[in-house]
Amino acid sequence: MRKTTFALYFGNRGFMPAELLSEARKEVSEAVRSAGYDYIIMDETATRYGAVETRDEGRVYAKWLEEHKGEFDGVVLCLPIFIDENGAITALEHAGVPILVHAYPDEIGKMDFAHRRDAYCGKFSVTDVFEQYKTPYTIFTPHVVHPQSKEFAQNIQDFAAVCRVVNGMKDFNIGCIGARTSAFKTVRYDELTAQRYGINIESFDLSELIYRVQQKADDEQAVIKKKKDLKAYTNCSNVPEKNMNTLAKVGVVLDEYIGEYHLDALTLRCWMELEQILHICPCVLLGELNDRGIIASCEMDLCSAITMRAMNLASEQATTCLDWNNNYGEEKDKVILFHCGPVPQSLMTEKGTVTDHKMIAKIYPGQGWGTNEGRIKAFPMTFSNCRMENGKIYIYVSEGEFTEDEIELGYFGCAGVAQIPDLEYKLYHLARNGFKHHTTIGKGHMKKILEEAFRYYLNYEIIDIDSRR
């Protein structure tokens, strides 16, 4: 995969110090490369100093962007000085990707006419015009920052994540395998609303998956390889051979759906037919898919798959869907987040153990093999989910951390203790805003990145659950 790549834009204004432009081209280019990303830059001879001042120069830059469409993920709009906003909006109004507005700081001792930049002020000129034209852009703190600083390196890293989320969420395919289980109205969704947000849904009847699984032989090469991969992925030593073969077959069929329909994500009706007919529970398969970067949610929860994909794009790490399941004693800011066993192995303390689903075994013993039981390890995390109503996607994002607090051995499934500041207020807001009993979690703190992408580029409706109001 190619690195995240930025198109670099440098603004100009005729009476400002021109020599500062050549320095900026060099410094910003080096800073982007040092941060681990690639860039493309317009030739210095294409306009005066390779920068943009006038509307005509803006048209030159816009044409250059069009010629390089598909080669860049975002634009870094640099203000080495107080630039001309008319050239900027002409150049970038139809860029079609996120735009980071970056302004150079002035330096004490260099405030004479040959060195003074005034980009501090000029940044407002650019953002004001972009607001007038309804052209989305990104700004981070500090207001002005030198490209050779650690703050700029962090800004570029965060902006790269914003670009991945925006570009990855605008147009992706998700497979819905099976109907919503009747017991869970909480996971209902609106397919037309999803499509308006660029989320294309491919629907499949669960009977088709079951039929395809039943047509596969135990000795097919793809089945043998899948079984080997699963045994390397986690501890499958307790799984009976017949159930292990069936798990592998289901895994192969899911891979076939992904390949045939170019799926970026899927959600699956995971109970009770798979247990009653195939005698497996698909949890471990979903966890393994998420560890491969293919989003997979259980219980036909398409909305969870949406936020899982966003966090995966932002963090480039596995995500998962969990229940708001239990209080943790008397500690009001702690909660046990749990699911039967679809947590990716990379988020667990150690390799899990594939078991017969303990709840299903109460009624159908030996028919629920596939839950990957274990514990979630400690890490800073982001949690999010969404709902669809009246043609809109409503979404929340907040942060916390998984702790090393122990959960008693008798607690089945895969779970972890999460510490979330002001948890009681957040739970109140979740209930009052009609969010489900599921939340999705990703590794690292990403609230700033996700809200930037959701609010300013993807036009999701942000629900603030962090407020005490």
SENUMAR-50398 format. One record per residue (C-alpha): residue number from 1; residue in three letters; z negated, x, y negated. Coordinates in steps of 0.05 Angstrom, whole numbers, plus 32768, in hexadecimal, padded with zeros to 4 digits. Each point is the difference from the previous one (the first is absolute). Layout:
N
PT   k   r   up east north
PT NUM ALA    Z    X     Y
...
REM end
This chain:
469
PT   k   r   up east north
PT   1 MET 8000 8000  8000
PT   2 ARG 8010 8018  7FBA
PT   3 LYS 7FC9 800C  7FCF
PT   4 THR 7FF1 7FCE  7FC9
PT   5 THR 8031 8013  7FC9
PT   6 PHE 7FFD 7FF4  7FB6
PT   7 ALA 8036 7FFD  7FCB
PT   8 LEU 7FE6 8026  7FC4
PT   9 TYR 800D 7FE4  7FBA
PT  10 PHE 7FF1 8025  7FBF
PT  11 GLY 8000 7FDC  7FBE
PT  12 ASN 8013 801E  7FBD
PT  13 ARG 7FFD 7FF0  7FB5
PT  14 GLY 802B 8027  7FD1
PT  15 PHE 7FCD 8019  7FCD
PT  16 MET 7FCC 8016  8034
PT  17 PRO 7FFC 8047  801A
PT  18 ALA 803A 8009  8030
PT  19 GLU 7FE6 803E  8022
PT  20 LEU 7FCA 7FD7  8021
PT  21 LEU 8034 7FDC  802A
PT  22 SER 8017 803C  8028
PT  23 GLU 7FB7 8011  800F
PT  24 ALA 7FF4 7FB9  8018
PT  25 ARG 803C 8000  802F
PT  26 LYS 7FE5 803F  8021
PT  27 GLU 7FB7 7FED  8002
PT  28 VAL 8008 7FB9  801A
PT  29 SER 8032 8016  8035
PT  30 GLU 7FD0 8036  8018
PT  31 ALA 7FC6 7FCF  8000
PT  32 VAL 8024 7FCC  802A
PT  33 ARG 8016 8035  8032
PT  34 SER 7FB9 801E  8003
PT  35 ALA 7FE4 7FBA  800E
PT  36 GLY 802C 7FFD  803E
PT  37 TYR 8039 7FD4  7FE8
PT  38 ASP 8049 8009  7FF0
PT  39 TYR 8026 7FEF  7FC1
PT  40 ILE 8045 7FF8  7FE3
PT  41 ILE 800E 8012  7FB7
PT  42 MET 803B 7FF2  7FD3
PT  43 ASP 8027 803E  7FED
PT  44 GLU 7FE9 8020  7FBF
PT  45 THR 8047 7FFD  7FE4
PT  46 ALA 8009 7FB5  800C
PT  47 THR 7FDE 7FEF  7FBE
PT  48 ARG 7FDF 8027  7FC9
PT  49 TYR 7FCC 802B  8023
PT  50 GLY 8009 7FD6  803F
PT  51 ALA 7FD2 7FCC  7FE0
PT  52 VAL 800B 7FB9  7FE7
PT  53 GLU 7FFA 7FE9  7FB8
PT  54 THR 8037 7FCF  7FED
PT  55 ARG 8019 7FC2  8022
PT  56 ASP 8040 8025  8012
PT  57 GLU 7FD7 8037  8022
PT  58 GLY 7FD9 7FC9  8022
PT  59 ARG 8041 7FE5  801D
PT  60 VAL 8012 8045  8019
PT  61 TYR 7FBD 8004  8024
PT  62 ALA 8006 7FB9  801C
PT  63 LYS 8045 8012  801C
PT  64 TRP 7FE3 8040  801E
PT  65 LEU 7FC9 7FD7  8022
PT  66 GLU 8034 7FD0  801C
PT  67 GLU 8028 803A  801C
PT  68 HIS 7FC1 8019  8024
PT  69 LYS 7FE8 7FBC  8017
PT  70 GLY 7FDA 8005  8042
PT  71 GLU 7FED 8049  7FF3
PT  72 PHE 7FC0 7FF2  7FD9
PT  73 ASP 7FC3 7FD4  8009
PT  74 GLY 7FE6 7FFE  7FB9
PT  75 VAL 800B 801B  7FBA
PT  76 VAL 7FD1 802E  7FDA
PT  77 LEU 800B 7FF0  7FB6
PT  78 CYS 7FE6 803D  7FDB
PT  79 LEU 7FED 8000  7FB6
PT  80 PRO 7FFD 804A  7FED
PT  81 ILE 7FFF 7FE5  7FB8
PT  82 PHE 8001 7FBD  7FDC
PT  83 ILE 8042 7FE8  801F
PT  84 ASP 8033 7FCB  7FEC
PT  85 GLU 7FF0 7FC0  8026
PT  86 ASN 8046 7FE4  7FF7
PT  87 GLY 801F 8035  802B
PT  88 ALA 7FC8 7FF8  8033
PT  89 ILE 8009 7FB5  800B
PT  90 THR 804C 8007  8001
PT  91 ALA 7FFA 8035  8036
PT  92 LEU 7FCC 7FDF  802C
PT  93 GLU 8002 7FB5  7FF6
PT  94 HIS 8026 7FF8  8042
PT  95 ALA 7FE5 803C  8025
PT  96 GLY 7FE7 7FD2  8038
PT  97 VAL 7FC7 802E  8014
PT  98 PRO 7FB9 800E  7FE6
PT  99 ILE 7FFD 8027  7FBF
PT 100 LEU 7FC5 802E  7FEF
PT 101 VAL 7FF7 8009  7FB4
PT 102 HIS 7FE3 8046  7FF5
PT 103 ALA 7FEE 801E  7FBD
PT 104 TYR 7FEF 8048  7FEE
PT 105 PRO 7FBF 800F  7FDB
PT 106 ASP 7FFC 8026  7FBF
PT 107 GLU 7FD6 803F  7FFD
PT 108 ILE 7FCE 8015  7FCC
PT 109 GLY 801D 803C  7FDD
PT 110 LYS 8047 7FE8  800B
PT 111 MET 8003 7FC6  7FCF
PT 112 ASP 8033 801F  7FD1
PT 113 PHE 8046 7FE1  7FFB
PT 114 ALA 801D 8031  8032
PT 115 HIS 7FCF 7FEC  8037
PT 116 ARG 7FE4 7FBB  7FF1
PT 117 ARG 8018 7FCB  8032
PT 118 ASP 7FE4 7FBC  7FEB
PT 119 ALA 800E 7FE7  8047
PT 120 TYR 7FBB 7FE0  7FFE
PT 121 CYS 801C 7FCE  7FCE
PT 122 GLY 8046 7FFF  801C
PT 123 LYS 7FE7 7FE6  8043
PT 124 PHE 7FEE 7FBE  7FE0
PT 125 SER 8046 7FFC  7FE2
PT 126 VAL 801F 8004  8045
PT 127 THR 7FD0 7FD1  8023
PT 128 ASP 8006 7FCD  7FC8
PT 129 VAL 804C 7FFD  8007
PT 130 PHE 7FFC 7FFE  804B
PT 131 GLU 7FD1 7FC4  7FFA
PT 132 GLN 8031 7FDE  7FD1
PT 133 TYR 8039 800A  8032
PT 134 LYS 7FD3 7FEB  803B
PT 135 THR 8010 8043  8022
PT 136 PRO 7FC7 8013  802F
PT 137 TYR 7FE1 8045  7FF9
PT 138 THR 7FC2 8026  8016
PT 139 ILE 7FCC 8023  7FD6
PT 140 PHE 7FC3 8026  8018
PT 141 THR 7FC6 8021  7FDE
PT 142 PRO 7FF8 802E  7FDB
PT 143 HIS 802D 7FE6  7FC9
PT 144 VAL 801F 8045  7FF6
PT 145 VAL 7FFF 8036  8035
PT 146 HIS 801F 8045  8009
PT 147 PRO 802E 8004  803D
PT 148 GLN 7FDD 8040  8017
PT 149 SER 7FBC 7FDD  8005
PT 150 LYS 7FDE 7FE5  803D
PT 151 GLU 7FFE 7FBC  7FDF
PT 152 PHE 804C 7FFE  7FFD
PT 153 ALA 8004 8016  8049
PT 154 GLN 7FD4 7FC4  8012
PT 155 ASN 802B 7FD2  7FD4
PT 156 ILE 803F 8017  8025
PT 157 GLN 7FDE 7FF6  8044
PT 158 ASP 7FEA 7FBA  7FEC
PT 159 PHE 8045 7FEF  7FE4
PT 160 ALA 8022 8017  8040
PT 161 ALA 7FD3 7FCF  8025
PT 162 VAL 8012 7FC8  7FCF
PT 163 CYS 804A 800F  800C
PT 164 ARG 7FF8 7FFD  804B
PT 165 VAL 7FDC 7FBD  7FFC
PT 166 VAL 8031 7FE1  7FCF
PT 167 ASN 803F 8018  8022
PT 168 GLY 7FE5 7FF1  8046
PT 169 MET 7FE8 7FBA  7FEF
PT 170 LYS 803D 7FE7  7FDA
PT 171 ASP 802A 7FF9  803F
PT 172 PHE 7FE5 8004  8046
PT 173 ASN 8005 7FDB  8043
PT 174 ILE 7FC5 7FE3  8026
PT 175 GLY 8004 7FE1  8045
PT 176 CYS 7FD5 7FC3  8010
PT 177 ILE 7FF9 7FFA  804B
PT 178 GLY 7FE4 7FBD  8013
PT 179 ALA 7FE5 7FC5  7FDA
PT 180 ARG 7FBE 7FFD  7FDB
PT 181 THR 7FC9 7FEE  8030
PT 182 SER 7FE7 7FBA  7FF1
PT 183 ALA 7FB8 8017  7FF7
PT 184 PHE 8011 802C  7FC4
PT 185 LYS 801B 7FDA  7FC4
PT 186 THR 7FE4 803B  7FD8
PT 187 VAL 803E 802A  8011
PT 188 ARG 8034 7FCF  7FE7
PT 189 TYR 8037 801C  7FD4
PT 190 ASP 803E 7FEA  7FDB
PT 191 GLU 8041 8020  8018
PT 192 LEU 8028 7FEE  7FC1
PT 193 THR 7FCB 801E  7FD3
PT 194 ALA 8001 8040  8029
PT 195 GLN 804C 8003  7FF9
PT 196 ARG 7FFD 7FF9  7FB4
PT 197 TYR 7FD4 803E  8000
PT 198 GLY 8032 8027  802A
PT 199 ILE 7FDB 7FF6  8042
PT 200 ASN 8033 7FEC  8035
PT 201 ILE 7FE2 7FDD  803D
PT 202 GLU 8020 8001  8045
PT 203 SER 7FE1 7FCC  802E
PT 204 PHE 7FFD 8002  804C
PT 205 ASP 7FE3 7FD0  8032
PT 206 LEU 7FC8 801E  802A
PT 207 SER 8023 7FE6  803F
PT 208 GLU 803A 802F  7FF2
PT 209 LEU 7FD1 803C  7FFF
PT 210 ILE 7FDF 7FE9  8041
PT 211 TYR 8044 7FF6  8021
PT 212 ARG 8018 8045  7FEB
PT 213 VAL 7FC0 801F  801B
PT 214 GLN 8008 7FDD  8042
PT 215 GLN 8047 801B  8008
PT 216 LYS 7FE9 8048  7FFD
PT 217 ALA 7FF2 8029  803F
PT 218 ASP 7FC5 802E  8008
PT 219 ASP 802E 803B  800E
PT 220 GLU 802B 7FFA  7FC2
PT 221 GLN 8000 8042  7FDA
PT 222 ALA 7FEB 7FE0  7FBF
PT 223 VAL 7FC5 7FDE  8022
PT 224 ILE 7FEB 8040  8023
PT 225 LYS 8003 8026  7FBE
PT 226 LYS 7FDA 7FCA  7FDA
PT 227 LYS 7FC9 8001  8035
PT 228 LYS 7FFB 804B  7FFA
PT 229 ASP 7FFC 7FFC  7FB4
PT 230 LEU 7FC9 7FCC  8002
PT 231 LYS 7FD7 8029  8031
PT 232 ALA 8006 803B  7FD0
PT 233 TYR 7FEF 7FD5  7FC5
PT 234 THR 7FBD 7FE6  8018
PT 235 ASN 7FD4 7FF9  803E
PT 236 CYS 8024 7FD1  8030
PT 237 SER 7FDC 8017  803F
PT 238 ASN 7FDF 7FBC  800D
PT 239 VAL 803F 7FD7  7FFB
PT 240 PRO 801C 7FE7  8043
PT 241 GLU 8046 801A  800E
PT 242 LYS 8020 7FBC  7FFE
PT 243 ASN 7FE3 7FF0  7FBC
PT 244 MET 8012 8046  7FE8
PT 245 ASN 8048 7FF5  8013
PT 246 THR 8001 7FBE  7FDB
PT 247 LEU 7FE2 801F  7FC2
PT 248 ALA 8037 8035  8002
PT 249 LYS 8036 7FCA  8008
PT 250 VAL 7FE5 7FD9  7FC4
PT 251 GLY 8000 8041  7FD8
PT 252 VAL 8049 800D  8013
PT 253 VAL 8014 7FBA  7FEC
PT 254 LEU 7FDE 8006  7FBC
PT 255 ASP 8025 8041  7FF6
PT 256 GLU 8041 7FDC  8011
PT 257 TYR 7FF3 7FCA  7FCB
PT 258 ILE 7FF1 8037  7FCD
PT 259 GLY 8041 8024  8010
PT 260 GLU 802D 7FC4  8007
PT 261 TYR 7FE9 7FDD  7FC0
PT 262 HIS 7FEF 803E  7FD7
PT 263 LEU 7FB8 7FE8  7FF8
PT 264 ASP 7FD1 8025  7FD1
PT 265 ALA 7FC6 7FD5  8017
PT 266 LEU 7FED 7FCA  8031
PT 267 THR 7FCA 7FCD  800D
PT 268 LEU 7FF1 7FE4  8044
PT 269 ARG 7FE2 7FC1  801F
PT 270 CYS 7FCF 8027  802B
PT 271 TRP 7FD9 7FC8  8024
PT 272 MET 7FFD 7FDB  802F
PT 273 GLU 8045 7FFF  8021
PT 274 LEU 8006 804C  8008
PT 275 GLU 7FBE 7FFF  8024
PT 276 GLN 800D 7FC2  802A
PT 277 ILE 8047 8012  8014
PT 278 LEU 8005 804C  7FFC
PT 279 HIS 7FB6 8010  8009
PT 280 ILE 7FFE 8032  7FC7
PT 281 CYS 7FE5 8003  7FB9
PT 282 PRO 8030 8025  7FD0
PT 283 CYS 7FCA 8020  7FD4
PT 284 VAL 800C 8048  8014
PT 285 LEU 804B 7FF8  7FF6
PT 286 LEU 7FF6 7FE8  7FB8
PT 287 GLY 7FD2 803B  7FF1
PT 288 GLU 8033 8031  801C
PT 289 LEU 8038 7FE1  7FD6
PT 290 ASN 7FD6 8008  7FC1
PT 291 ASP 7FF3 8049  8011
PT 292 ARG 804C 8008  8003
PT 293 GLY 8007 7FE2  7FBA
PT 294 ILE 801B 7FBD  8019
PT 295 ILE 7FD3 7FCA  7FE4
PT 296 ALA 7FE5 7FD1  8035
PT 297 SER 7FCD 7FC8  7FF4
PT 298 CYS 7FE2 7FD1  8033
PT 299 GLU 7FF3 7FB5  8001
PT 300 MET 8042 7FF1  7FDD
PT 301 ASP 7FE2 8017  7FBE
PT 302 LEU 803E 8010  7FD7
PT 303 CYS 7FD9 8006  7FBF
PT 304 SER 7FD6 8037  801E
PT 305 ALA 803F 8024  8015
PT 306 ILE 8017 7FFE  7FB7
PT 307 THR 7FC2 8023  7FE6
PT 308 MET 7FFE 8030  803B
PT 309 ARG 8046 8016  7FEF
PT 310 ALA 7FEF 800A  7FB7
PT 311 MET 7FC4 802C  8011
PT 312 ASN 8027 8027  8034
PT 313 LEU 8036 800F  7FCC
PT 314 ALA 7FCB 8015  7FCD
PT 315 SER 7FD6 802C  802F
PT 316 GLU 8034 8014  8034
PT 317 GLN 7FC9 7FF3  8033
PT 318 ALA 7FF2 7FCA  8033
PT 319 THR 7FE3 7FBD  7FEC
PT 320 THR 7FE1 7FC7  8026
PT 321 CYS 7FEA 7FB7  7FFD
PT 322 LEU 7FB6 7FEF  8009
PT 323 ASP 7FD1 7FC4  7FFE
PT 324 TRP 7FC8 7FF9  7FCD
PT 325 ASN 7FD4 7FF9  803D
PT 326 ASN 7FB5 800E  7FF9
PT 327 ASN 7FCA 8010  7FCE
PT 328 TYR 7FDE 8043  800C
PT 329 GLY 7FB7 7FEE  8003
PT 330 GLU 7FE2 7FF5  7FBB
PT 331 GLU 8030 802F  7FDB
PT 332 LYS 8027 7FD4  7FD1
PT 333 ASP 8036 8033  7FEF
PT 334 LYS 8010 800E  8049
PT 335 VAL 802A 7FD9  8031
PT 336 ILE 801A 800A  8047
PT 337 LEU 804C 7FFD  8000
PT 338 PHE 801B 7FF2  8045
PT 339 HIS 803B 7FEE  802B
PT 340 CYS 8008 7FFC  804B
PT 341 GLY 8025 8042  8007
PT 342 PRO 803F 8009  7FD5
PT 343 VAL 7FE3 8037  7FD4
PT 344 PRO 802E 803D  7FFE
PT 345 GLN 7FE3 803C  8026
PT 346 SER 8005 802B  7FC1
PT 347 LEU 7FCC 7FD4  7FDE
PT 348 MET 7FCE 8005  803A
PT 349 THR 7FC8 8032  800C
PT 350 GLU 801F 8014  8042
PT 351 LYS 802F 7FE6  8035
PT 352 GLY 7FF2 7FB8  8010
PT 353 THR 7FFC 7FE1  8045
PT 354 VAL 802F 7FC9  8015
PT 355 THR 7FD9 7FC6  801D
PT 356 ASP 8007 7FB9  8018
PT 357 HIS 7FF4 7FD5  7FC2
PT 358 LYS 7FB8 7FEC  8007
PT 359 MET 8006 7FBC  7FDE
PT 360 ILE 803D 7FEC  8028
PT 361 ALA 7FE1 801B  8040
PT 362 LYS 7FCB 7FCA  7FFA
PT 363 ILE 8036 7FCD  8013
PT 364 TYR 8038 802A  801D
PT 365 PRO 7FE3 8040  801E
PT 366 GLY 8032 8037  800B
PT 367 GLN 8035 7FE0  7FD3
PT 368 GLY 7FF0 8021  7FBD
PT 369 TRP 800D 804A  800D
PT 370 GLY 8015 8024  7FC0
PT 371 THR 7FC6 8001  7FCE
PT 372 ASN 7FF5 8047  7FE8
PT 373 GLU 7FB5 8002  7FF5
PT 374 GLY 7FDD 8034  7FD6
PT 375 ARG 7FE4 800C  7FBA
PT 376 ILE 8020 8009  7FBC
PT 377 LYS 7FF1 8044  7FE2
PT 378 ALA 7FE3 800C  7FBA
PT 379 PHE 8032 8005  7FC7
PT 380 PRO 800C 7FE6  7FBA
PT 381 MET 802A 7FC1  8007
PT 382 THR 8027 7FCB  7FDA
PT 383 PHE 8000 7FB7  8017
PT 384 SER 8031 7FCB  7FED
PT 385 ASN 8021 7FBF  8015
PT 386 CYS 802C 7FC9  7FE4
PT 387 ARG 8012 7FB7  8004
PT 388 MET 803D 7FD7  7FEE
PT 389 GLU 7FFD 7FC1  7FD7
PT 390 ASN 8030 7FDB  7FD0
PT 391 GLY 8036 8034  8008
PT 392 LYS 7FD3 803B  7FEE
PT 393 ILE 7FDB 8038  8025
PT 394 TYR 7FB7 8007  7FEB
PT 395 ILE 7FE0 8041  8012
PT 396 TYR 7FBE 8025  7FF9
PT 397 VAL 7FEF 804A  8005
PT 398 SER 7FBD 8022  8001
PT 399 GLU 7FDF 803F  801B
PT 400 GLY 7FC5 8017  8029
PT 401 GLU 7FF2 8030  8039
PT 402 PHE 7FF3 7FFF  804A
PT 403 THR 7FBD 8020  800F
PT 404 GLU 7FE3 8025  803C
PT 405 ASP 7FCE 7FC7  800C
PT 406 GLU 7FFA 7FF0  8049
PT 407 ILE 8012 7FBF  8021
PT 408 GLU 7FDB 7FF0  8040
PT 409 LEU 8023 8010  8041
PT 410 GLY 8002 7FB7  8017
PT 411 TYR 802E 7FEE  7FC6
PT 412 PHE 8045 7FF8  801E
PT 413 GLY 8044 8010  7FE1
PT 414 CYS 800E 8033  7FCA
PT 415 ALA 7FD6 7FFD  7FC1
PT 416 GLY 7FE2 8028  7FC8
PT 417 VAL 7FCB 7FF7  7FCA
PT 418 ALA 801E 7FFC  7FBA
PT 419 GLN 7FD9 8009  7FC0
PT 420 ILE 801E 7FDA  7FC6
PT 421 PRO 7FE0 7FFE  7FBB
PT 422 ASP 7FED 7FBA  7FE9
PT 423 LEU 8017 7FE5  8043
PT 424 GLU 7FDF 7FBC  7FF6
PT 425 TYR 8028 7FF3  7FC0
PT 426 LYS 8041 8015  8022
PT 427 LEU 7FF4 7FD2  803B
PT 428 TYR 7FF2 7FC7  7FD0
PT 429 HIS 8043 800D  7FDD
PT 430 LEU 8025 8004  8042
PT 431 ALA 7FE5 7FBD  8016
PT 432 ARG 800C 7FDE  7FBD
PT 433 ASN 8048 801A  7FFD
PT 434 GLY 8012 7FE8  8045
PT 435 PHE 8008 8042  8024
PT 436 LYS 7FFC 8005  804B
PT 437 HIS 7FCC 801D  802F
PT 438 HIS 802D 803D  800A
PT 439 THR 8004 803C  7FD2
PT 440 THR 802C 803D  8008
PT 441 ILE 7FE8 8047  7FF5
PT 442 GLY 8021 8042  7FF0
PT 443 LYS 7FE7 8047  7FFB
PT 444 GLY 7FEF 8019  7FBB
PT 445 HIS 7FF5 7FDF  7FBD
PT 446 MET 8041 7FDF  7FE9
PT 447 LYS 7FEC 7FC7  7FD3
PT 448 LYS 801F 801E  7FC1
PT 449 ILE 8041 800F  8024
PT 450 LEU 8006 7FBD  8022
PT 451 GLU 7FEF 7FD6  7FC4
PT 452 GLU 8032 8028  7FD6
PT 453 ALA 8037 7FF1  8033
PT 454 PHE 7FEC 7FB7  800C
PT 455 ARG 7FF5 7FEC  7FB8
PT 456 TYR 8036 8024  7FD9
PT 457 TYR 803A 8008  8032
PT 458 LEU 7FF9 7FCE  8039
PT 459 ASN 7FE4 7FC7  7FD6
PT 460 TYR 7FC8 7FEC  8030
PT 461 GLU 7FC7 7FD7  7FE3
PT 462 ILE 7FC3 802D  7FFF
PT 463 ILE 7FBD 7FDF  800F
PT 464 ASP 7FC6 802A  7FE5
PT 465 ILE 7FC8 7FFE  8033
PT 466 ASP 7FDA 803A  7FE1
PT 467 SER 7FEA 7FD8  7FC4
PT 468 ARG 7FB9 7FE4  8000
PT 469 ARG 8018 7FC2  7FDA
REM end
